[in-house]
Amino acid sequence: MGEFELVKVGVSRFDPRDPYHFALTISWPGFVLYVFSFYFLITALFAALYLANPGSIAGARPGSVSDAFFFSIETLATVGYGEMSPANFTGHLISAAEIVTGMAFTAIMTGLIFVRFSKPKAKIFYADKVVVTAHNGRPTLMVRIGNGRANMLTNAQMQLNALIRQTSEEGLSAYNVHELKLLRDKVPSFPLMLTLMHTIDEASPLYGYDTEALAAAAVRLFLSIEARDPALAAVVHDLRTYSFEDIVFGMRYVDAVSVDDHGRPLADMTKISQLEPDSEPQRPPPARSGVRVGVQVGLR
C-alpha cells in the first residue's frame, strides 16, 4: 500500500553510461544476482581462454572444463593452492590479466556494497489510512506517522502535496500537483508520533470532495519527510503516497500514546493504523468552482 508506480516510454532502466546509479537503485536480491552473474561470466570467460590454449595450466587434466573453471576461480580471487599453475607464457599472460581483473572487480564490488550499506535511511511508520474527521469543529484530514528509531529525530520537516486530475475550461484533462503549505512545516524533535492535520475549508483543494469525487479525480497524496538522525549524523528522507482508496471519512485514529508507570510517554506503534468510528461522521461541504491551496497541520 502507498506505492506509486510510474511507467515511462522511451527510457531504459539500465543506462550503460551510468552503471553506478543502476547498482545503487536495484533491490538487494537483484544486486546480489548481478554480482554473482558477473563473477560467473568473468570466470567462465577466462576458463574458455585457458581451454583454447592447451597446456597453459600445469597440473590440469587435458581438456578438463572443471579444472579450467576452478583454476580460473582461484586465479580471479588471487588464491593459489599449488596444485595447478600457469605452465607457459600464454598461461602466465592469461592469469596475469585475470588477476588484474579480479582485483578491480573486488575493489568495485567492495565500494558498491559499502555505499549501499552506508546510505542513511529513515525508519518512519505510517498509518495505513488517511482519515477525515472533526477537529475544532471543522472537517480535517489527518495522517499519523511514528518514529521507528529508538533515538529521537530532530529538525523534522513535513510536506504534503495532492495530485488531482482536473479538467480545464478548454476541456483538457491533466494531473495537477497542489503544494499544501503547512501551518507548521517543521518540528524541533520527533520522538514518538505526530498527527498531521489539514483543515478542509474553502481554501483547501479538497473542499467539496467526497469518496466518489476523490475516486473520479484520482486524488493521490504525497507525504515527504526530512529529518536529522543524530545517531547517524546525517539527514534522512522518506516518502509515502496515499491513493483515494486510502482516504476514509467518519473515522479517527485510536489513542496510541499513553504514560507508563514511571511517568514517561509511551507510544504503541502497533496501534498507529487502528481506527474507530467518529462520534460525528464528517461530510464534505458542498462543492464549489475553483480551488486554491490552503493547509493547516497540527500535532496530536
ROLUM-384211 format. One record per atom (N, C-alpha, C): x, y, z. Coordinates in pm, whole numbers, padded with zeros to 5 digits, always signed. Atoms other than C-alpha are relative to their C-alpha. Example, Ala and Ser with C-alpha at 12.3 -4.5 7.8 and 13.67 -1.06 7.14 Angstrom:
+00089-00119+00000/+01230-00450+00780/+00090+00120+00000/-00082-00119-00006/+01367-00106+00714/-00077+00109+00073/
***
This chain:
+00084-00119+00000/+00000+00000+00000/+00088+00125+00000/-00075-00123+00003/+00112+00352-00064/+00101+00010-00111/-00095-00003+00108/+00319+00260-00365/-00056+00081-00117/+00038-00081+00115/+00314+00486-00668/+00084-00045-00117/-00072+00057+00112/+00408+00313-00990/-00003+00094-00119/-00013-00085+00117/+00535+00514-01283/+00043-00084-00119/-00036+00068+00124/+00557+00390-01641/+00049+00104-00099/-00058-00094+00095/+00784+00568-01887/+00031-00072-00130/-00028+00053+00133/+00818+00511-02259/+00115+00080-00059/-00112-00068+00062/+01141+00589-02440/+00122+00011+00088/-00116+00001-00089/+01373+00543-02142/+00024-00143+00045/-00039+00133-00046/+01559+00240-02012/+00042+00007+00145/-00040+00005-00140/+01606+00137-01652/+00152-00007+00014/-00145+00012-00006/+01968+00049-01725/+00064+00084-00108/-00075-00083+00092/+02189+00312-01882/+00146-00043+00009/-00140+00047-00006/+02531+00166-01973/+00098+00113+00031/-00088-00112-00033/+02676+00516-01929/-00006+00036+00147/+00014-00032-00142/+02561+00524-01565/-00028-00126+00080/+00024+00125-00074/+02601+00176-01412/-00002+00022+00151/-00005-00027-00144/+02669+00330-01070/-00140+00024+00055/+00136-00029-00045/+02314+00463-01039/-00084-00127-00001/+00076+00125+00008/+02171+00130-01150/+00036-00092+00116/-00045+00089-00107/+02381-00059-00895/-00051+00043+00137/+00046-00049-00129/+02254+00161-00612/-00151+00002+00013/+00146-00012-00005/+01886+00166-00705/-00073-00134-00009/+00067+00129+00006/+01813-00201-00767/-00010-00060+00140/+00021+00063-00130/+01696-00421-00482/+00122-00084+00038/-00111+00083-00045/+01937-00623-00269/+00003-00136-00069/-00005+00128+00074/+01832-00957-00425/+00049+00017-00143/-00046-00025+00136/+01881-00808-00771/+00148+00033-00004/-00142-00035-00004/+02219-00664-00672/+00086-00124+00019/-00076+00124-00023/+02342-00999-00537/-00001-00087-00124/+00008+00081+00123/+02218-01173-00851/+00094+00053-00107/-00089-00059+00101/+02406-00929-01075/+00146-00024+00036/-00139+00021-00041/+02726-00965-00869/+00045-00141-00034/-00037+00139+00028/+02728-01344-00893/-00003-00029-00150/+00005+00021+00144/+02630-01329-01259/+00126+00052-00067/-00122-00055+00057/+02922-01100-01346/+00121-00084+00039/-00112+00083-00045/+03157-01312-01137/+00007-00130-00080/+00003+00125+00078/+03046-01628-01319/+00043+00026-00144/-00036-00029+00138/+03078-01463-01660/+00149+00025-00016/-00145-00027+00008/+03430-01336-01590/+00078-00129+00015/-00069+00128-00022/+03536-01674-01455/-00012-00091-00122/+00021+00086+00116/+03383-01858-01749/+00079+00050-00121/-00074-00056+00113/+03546-01620-01998/+00148-00040+00006/-00142+00035-00012/+03897-01679-01864/+00020-00152-00005/-00010+00145+00011/+03830-02054-01830/-00001-00041-00147/+00003+00029+00144/+03745-02057-02201/+00134+00034-00065/-00131-00035+00055/+04075-01881-02276/+00104-00106+00034/-00094+00107-00036/+04265-02146-02082/-00024-00124-00085/+00032+00119+00080/+04083-02423-02269/+00040+00020-00146/-00038-00028+00139/+04154-02252-02601/+00150-00008-00020/-00146+00011+00009/+04527-02278-02522/+00044-00122+00080/-00036+00123-00070/+04600-02642-02429/+00142+00007+00055/-00131+00002-00062/+04892-02692-02193/+00035+00127+00075/-00030-00125-00070/+04864-02344-02038/-00012-00012+00151/+00017+00020-00144/+04774-02488-01694/+00073-00128+00039/-00074+00116-00050/+05022-02716-01520/-00082-00069+00107/+00074+00075-00099/+04858-02994-01322/-00145-00020-00034/+00139+00016+00042/+04526-02972-01508/-00011-00114-00099/+00024+00106+00095/+04378-03262-01696/-00026+00059-00139/+00019-00055+00135/+04388-03204-02073/-00149+00006-00038/+00137-00020+00044/+04060-03060-02197/-00103-00001+00112/+00095+00005-00112/+03904-03065-01847/-00062+00139+00022/+00071-00126-00020/+03640-02794-01825/-00001+00038+00148/+00007-00028-00144/+03612-02826-01447/+00133+00051+00053/-00131-00047-00045/+03988-02789-01394/+00024+00144-00045/-00019-00137+00050/+03998-02478-01613/-00089+00098+00074/+00094-00089-00068/+03692-02332-01441/+00045+00029+00143/-00039-00022-00139/+03814-02386-01085/+00136+00070+00008/-00126-00074+00003/+04164-02267-01174/-00026+00149-00027/+00037-00137+00027/+04001-01954-01314/-00055+00068+00125/+00053-00057-00125/+03812-01901-00986/+00113+00031+00097/-00112-00020-00092/+04130-01944-00781/+00088+00117-00044/-00083-00109+00051/+04321-01706-01007/-00070+00134+00016/+00075-00125-00012/+04043-01443-01009/-00001+00049+00144/-00001-00038-00141/+04040-01449-00629/+00141+00016+00054/-00142-00007-00038/+04423-01443-00622/+00032-00099+00111/-00026+00108-00096/+04417-01767-00420/+00057-00117-00078/-00061+00114+00068/+04657-02036-00536/+00027-00112+00098/-00020+00113-00090/+04661-02384-00381/+00125-00082-00035/-00124+00066+00034/+04976-02501-00562/-00014-00122-00089/+00018+00119+00082/+04822-02797-00745/-00003+00034-00149/+00004-00045+00139/+04760-02602-01066/+00063+00139-00008/-00069-00128+00018/+04963-02310-01200/+00021+00025-00149/-00028-00027+00142/+05040-02134-01530/+00123-00078-00045/-00107+00090+00047/+05259-02361-01741/+00087+00061-00109/-00078-00059+00108/+05376-02139-02026/-00028+00150-00006/+00015-00144+00011/+05392-01781-02143/-00146+00040-00018/+00142-00032+00022/+05031-01785-02265/-00078-00014+00129/+00069+00020-00127/+04912-01924-01934/+00030+00113+00097/-00035-00111-00088/+05103-01658-01740/-00068+00130-00044/+00062-00122+00052/+04964-01386-01967/-00149+00003+00034/+00143+00005-00030/+04603-01501-01923/-00024+00015+00150/+00018-00007-00145/+04641-01548-01547/+00031+00140+00053/-00032-00136-00042/+04802-01203-01510/-00117+00093-00029/+00116-00083+00034/+04510-01043-01694/-00118-00030+00094/+00111+00035-00090/+04264-01236-01475/+00023+00052+00140/-00029-00053-00134/+04440-01133-01154/-00031+00149+00007/+00030-00144+00003/+04421-00766-01251/-00151+00023-00006/+00146-00012+00009/+04055-00810-01348/-00065-00033+00134/+00055+00038-00129/+03984-00985-01018/+00020+00107+00106/-00026-00107-00097/+04147-00708-00813/-00092+00118-00024/+00089-00111+00032/+03947-00443-00998/-00144-00034+00034/+00137+00042-00030/+03624-00641-00964/-00025+00003+00151/+00015+00000-00145/+03679-00688-00590/-00007+00142+00056/+00000-00138-00047/+03756-00320-00539/-00133+00069-00031/+00127-00063+00040/+03446-00209-00732/-00115-00054+00084/+00109+00060-00077/+03214-00454-00553/+00008+00043+00146/-00014-00045-00139/+03357-00356-00214/-00052+00142+00016/+00049-00137-00007/+03288+00010-00286/-00150+00009-00011/+00145-00003+00018/+02934-00055-00408/-00073-00054+00123/+00064+00056-00119/+02848-00274-00109/+00009+00097+00117/-00015-00097-00108/+02986-00013+00130/-00099+00115-00016/+00092-00111+00023/+02781+00263-00033/-00144-00043+00028/+00137+00048-00022/+02463+00053-00025/-00029-00014+00149/+00020+00016-00144/+02511-00027+00344/+00005+00133+00074/-00022-00124-00073/+02615+00325+00440/-00103+00107-00030/+00101-00101+00030/+02319+00508+00285/-00093+00017+00119/+00092-00021-00114/+02120+00669+00569/-00145-00017-00043/+00140+00024+00030/+01759+00558+00578/-00086+00038+00119/+00095-00033-00105/+01464+00683+00771/-00082-00123+00034/+00088+00108-00043/+01253+00443+00972/-00127+00063+00054/+00124-00069-00034/+00916+00613+00968/-00117-00098-00018/+00121+00080+00009/+00593+00429+01040/-00116+00091-00043/+00113-00077+00050/+00281+00547+00857/-00129-00077+00026/+00132+00062-00009/-00085+00483+00923/-00041-00048-00138/+00042+00056+00129/-00236+00266+00652/-00104+00087-00068/+00108-00080+00054/-00528+00505+00608/+00014+00146+00041/+00016-00143-00031/-00580+00879+00594/-00146+00021+00039/+00138-00015-00048/-00888+00986+00790/-00043+00145-00015/+00063-00132-00001/-01125+01280+00760/-00098+00000+00115/+00081-00005-00120/-01274+01365+01095/-00007+00143+00051/+00018-00135-00053/-01365+01663+01311/+00116+00039+00089/-00100-00057-00088/-01108+01885+01476/-00030+00148+00016/+00042-00139-00028/-01206+02211+01643/-00124+00038-00080/+00128-00028+00065/-01547+02180+01483/+00004+00007-00151/-00011-00006+00146/-01419+02160+01125/+00050-00132-00055/-00052+00124+00059/-01362+01864+00892/+00149+00012-00028/-00145-00004+00007/-00995+01781+00899/+00055-00133-00051/-00070+00118+00050/-00780+01540+00704/+00122-00024+00087/-00109+00032-00093/-00532+01360+00930/+00082-00117-00052/-00094+00108+00031/-00225+01145+00869/+00089-00018+00123/-00083+00026-00119/-00048+00978+01161/+00128-00070-00041/-00131+00057+00026/+00323+00897+01149/+00069-00027+00132/-00075+00034-00120/+00561+00744+01400/+00148-00016-00029/-00145+00015+00010/+00934+00745+01461/+00037-00142+00039/-00034+00138-00025/+01053+00387+01430/+00138-00020+00059/-00132+00011-00059/+01401+00462+01561/-00010+00007+00153/-00004-00009-00146/+01493+00415+01927/+00041+00139+00045/-00043-00135-00036/+01655+00758+01925/-00095+00103-00059/+00086-00110+00045/+01488+01094+01863/+00053+00060-00130/-00035-00076+00119/+01486+01255+01519/-00017+00148+00029/+00004-00143-00024/+01548+01629+01512/-00021+00076-00131/+00022-00088+00116/+01461+01918+01279/-00081-00069-00109/+00085+00070+00096/+01184+01719+01115/-00083+00099-00081/+00079-00083+00090/+01017+01880+00813/-00093-00089-00081/+00101+00077+00073/+00697+01751+00657/-00062+00086-00108/+00065-00071+00111/+00541+01846+00327/-00105-00091-00061/+00112+00076+00054/+00204+01731+00196/-00044+00060-00132/+00044-00044+00132/+00103+01751-00169/-00113-00089-00049/+00112+00074+00057/-00205+01645-00360/+00011+00001-00152/+00003+00015+00146/-00207+01513-00716/-00146-00024-00039/+00143+00004+00033/-00553+01579-00862/-00017+00010-00151/+00032-00008+00142/-00686+01510-01208/-00112+00101-00019/+00095-00109+00019/-00865+01825-01322/-00020+00029-00148/+00035-00034+00138/-01032+01944-01639/-00005+00152-00014/-00004-00144+00022/-00960+02292-01772/-00127+00048-00070/+00116-00057+00068/-01216+02527-01922/-00004-00039-00148/-00005+00044+00139/-01098+02409-02264/-00031-00148-00016/+00034+00140+00006/-01191+02053-02176/+00119-00094+00003/-00120+00082-00006/-00832+01930-02136/+00017-00056+00141/-00019+00066-00129/-00772+01680-01858/+00149-00014+00028/-00142+00006-00038/-00441+01694-01669/+00009-00024+00150/-00029+00020-00142/-00290+01593-01337/+00077+00121+00051/-00062-00118-00057/-00204+01896-01127/+00043-00029+00144/-00054+00017-00135/+00011+01897-00815/-00023+00128+00078/+00027-00114-00087/-00104+02126-00537/+00088-00012+00125/-00082-00002-00120/+00151+02214-00273/-00085+00041+00119/+00077-00028-00120/-00012+02202+00065/+00093+00064+00103/-00088-00071-00091/+00166+02469+00263/-00044-00025+00143/+00030+00040-00135/+00187+02363+00622/+00001+00118+00095/+00002-00102-00103/+00093+02581+00914/+00128-00005+00082/-00128+00019-00068/+00396+02436+01088/+00074-00108-00076/-00065+00095+00090/+00628+02276+00840/+00121-00068+00061/-00111+00068-00064/+00890+02166+01091/-00022-00006+00150/+00002+00014-00146/+00925+02046+01449/+00143-00024+00045/-00139+00016-00044/+01247+02059+01653/+00036-00143+00035/-00029+00139-00037/+01212+01698+01768/-00117-00088-00039/+00100+00098+00041/+01026+01389+01655/+00028-00128+00078/-00034+00115-00083/+01042+01139+01941/-00091-00120-00019/+00094+00111+00000/+00724+00931+01917/-00089+00002-00123/+00097-00004+00108/+00423+01007+01696/-00042+00144-00028/+00057-00127+00042/+00281+01300+01504/-00125-00028-00080/+00119+00005+00085/-00062+01350+01356/-00007+00130-00079/+00004-00116+00087/-00054+01586+01060/-00145+00027-00036/+00140-00034+00020/-00380+01773+01016/-00015+00110-00104/+00029-00095+00107/-00515+01954+00714/-00148+00036+00005/+00139-00045-00010/-00831+02159+00760/-00060+00015-00140/+00067-00006+00130/-01072+02113+00470/-00101+00114+00004/+00087-00117+00006/-01211+02463+00432/-00007+00048-00144/+00017-00051+00137/-01287+02680+00130/+00132+00025-00070/-00130-00022+00062/-00916+02738+00073/+00071-00130-00033/-00063+00129+00020/-00842+02367+00051/-00031-00055-00139/+00027+00064+00130/-00805+02185-00283/-00091-00121+00013/+00089+00114-00022/-01007+01902-00127/-00139+00043+00043/+00131-00050-00043/-01304+02123-00046/-00109-00052-00093/+00111+00052+00077/-01626+01959-00157/+00017-00141-00051/-00024+00135+00049/-01473+01618-00227/-00055-00102+00099/+00039+00116-00078/-01645+01305-00101/+00071-00122-00058/-00067+00121+00046/-01544+00944-00162/-00009-00016-00151/+00017+00014+00145/-01688+00941-00515/+00080+00105-00075/-00075-00106+00067/-01530+01274-00606/+00151-00027+00005/-00141+00035-00009/-01190+01157-00480/+00038-00104-00103/-00027+00105+00099/-01213+00848-00699/-00006+00055-00142/+00014-00055+00134/-01330+01045-01002/+00120+00085-00039/-00116-00086+00026/-01038+01287-00969/+00132-00073+00020/-00121+00082-00021/-00791+01003-00892/+00098+00072+00093/-00081-00077-00093/-00664+01203-00596/+00105-00090+00065/-00108+00071-00067/-00330+01092-00458/+00078+00099+00085/-00073-00085-00093/-00149+01237-00157/+00145-00045+00009/-00142+00026-00015/+00228+01264-00127/+00046+00065+00130/-00053-00050-00126/+00380+01299+00219/+00150-00025+00003/-00145+00011-00004/+00753+01370+00226/+00050+00050+00135/-00054-00031-00131/+00957+01382+00545/+00152+00007-00010/-00144-00016-00008/+01308+01506+00606/+00035+00033+00145/-00039-00022-00139/+01479+01489+00944/+00147-00037+00017/-00140+00033-00031/+01821+01461+01103/+00003-00109+00105/-00017+00111-00094/+01917+01138+01273/+00133+00020+00072/-00127-00023-00071/+02176+01220+01544/+00087-00124+00009/-00078+00123-00010/+02279+00855+01568/+00083-00023-00126/-00071+00016+00127/+02378+00853+01200/+00077+00125-00039/-00061-00129+00034/+02488+01218+01196/-00025+00033-00146/+00036-00022+00140/+02304+01250+00865/-00148+00035-00009/+00140-00033+00028/+01981+01380+00716/-00063-00118-00073/+00071+00112+00061/+01730+01109+00629/-00127+00051-00067/+00117-00040+00076/+01444+01130+00381/-00093-00120-00013/+00096+00106+00024/+01128+00934+00328/-00122+00058-00071/+00116-00042+00077/+00820+00948+00107/-00107-00108+00010/+00113+00091-00004/+00477+00791+00143/-00112+00059-00085/+00112-00045+00081/+00190+00811-00102/-00127-00072+00044/+00132+00055-00030/-00180+00752-00043/-00090+00023-00120/+00097-00014+00108/-00439+00686-00311/-00135+00040+00058/+00133-00039-00046/-00801+00795-00294/-00067-00113+00078/+00056+00113-00071/-00885+00445-00171/+00044-00004+00146/-00053+00000-00135/-00679+00511+00142/-00059+00111+00086/+00060-00111-00074/-00885+00815+00247/-00140-00041+00043/+00129+00044-00054/-01177+00729+00475/-00063+00115+00079/+00076-00103-00070/-01449+00956+00614/-00066-00061+00124/+00073+00042-00118/-01608+00936+00956/+00076-00093+00091/-00082+00083-00086/-01318+00755+01122/+00109+00087+00062/-00110-00069-00065/-01044+00862+01359/+00097-00102+00057/-00100+00089-00055/-00724+00715+01499/-00025-00022+00149/+00011+00028-00142/-00737+00541+01832/+00122+00058+00071/-00112-00054-00077/-00516+00683+02107/+00111-00104+00007/-00113+00092+00002/-00172+00528+02076/+00114+00047+00091/-00103-00052-00090/+00031+00742+02320/-00058+00008+00139/+00044+00000-00139/+00000+00692+02694/+00120+00030+00089/-00107-00023-00098/+00208+00728+03009/+00021-00129+00078/-00027+00125-00071/+00383+00431+03171/+00004+00023+00150/+00000-00007-00145/+00424+00358+03542/+00101+00098+00056/-00103-00093-00044/+00728+00584+03561/-00025+00142-00050/+00034-00133+00046/+00552+00882+03408/+00061+00038-00132/-00062-00028+00129/+00723+00850+03070/-00100-00021-00113/+00089+00021+00116/+00539+00891+02738/+00029-00135-00065/-00012+00133+00060/+00474+00551+02581/-00082-00004-00128/+00067+00008+00130/+00392+00510+02211/-00011-00145-00042/+00025+00136+00047/+00235+00186+02091/-00009+00003-00152/-00004-00007+00146/+00340+00160+01727/-00093-00101-00066/+00092+00097+00058/+00113-00140+01678/-00139+00059-00021/+00130-00064+00012/-00183+00097+01707/-00001+00115-00099/-00011-00119+00083/-00062+00352+01454/-00106+00003-00110/+00099+00005+00109/-00313+00234+01191/-00140-00035+00049/+00130+00041-00050/-00601+00138+01420/-00098+00117-00002/+00103-00103+00013/-00923+00331+01358/-00120-00035+00085/+00128+00018-00067/-01250+00380+01538/-00098+00100-00059/+00099-00093+00058/-01576+00540+01425/-00001+00133+00073/+00011-00133-00059/-01602+00911+01479/-00141+00017+00057/+00132-00021-00060/-01884+01022+01705/-00090+00080-00091/+00075-00081+00095/-01988+01272+01440/+00065-00012-00137/-00061+00019+00132/-01904+01144+01089/-00003+00129-00081/-00013-00126+00074/-01782+01426+00871/-00046-00016-00144/+00043-00005+00140/-01948+01511+00544/+00069+00119-00067/-00068-00110+00069/-01766+01721+00286/-00096+00113-00027/+00085-00113+00033/-01902+02071+00234/-00036+00000-00146/+00041+00000+00141/-02079+02144-00093/+00112+00045-00091/-00107-00031+00095/-01857+02158-00396/-00017+00141-00054/+00003-00133+00059/-01767+02489-00550/+00098+00002-00116/-00090-00012+00114/-01589+02602-00864/+00125+00074+00041/-00127-00064-00028/-01222+02691-00845/+00049-00038+00139/-00057+00037-00127/-00997+02569-00569/+00138+00064+00014/-00133-00052-00032/-00694+02717-00401/+00060-00086+00108/-00069+00084-00095/-00436+02557-00183/+00007+00068+00135/-00014-00053-00133/-00452+02604+00190/-00001-00113+00099/-00014+00115-00088/-00342+02369+00464/+00037+00046+00140/-00045-00018-00136/-00313+02362+00838/+00044-00135+00050/-00052+00123-00054/-00104+02100+01005/+00021+00018+00149/-00018-00007-00145/-00111+02029+01374/+00058-00130+00050/-00054+00118-00064/+00028+01778+01616/-00102-00051+00099/+00096+00060-00093/-00180+01536+01814/+00062-00117+00069/
***
